[in-house]
Amino acid sequence: MCFPVTVSPLVTYNDCWHTSPSIPYVQVNISETGTTTQTQHTL
């Protein structure tokens, strides 16, 4: 379950929730470099 969010024309990220276990994380897509990083929320 992800919600895409556009930060800028080059940077978008998906605000995602794992279904099992229920761990929220943000998937950041940087179009300029074509890299995808995934950072976990601290709760």
Secondary structure as UniProt FT lines:
FT   STRAND          2..6
FT   STRAND          11..17
FT   STRAND          24..30
FT   TURN            31..34
FT   STRAND          35..40
//
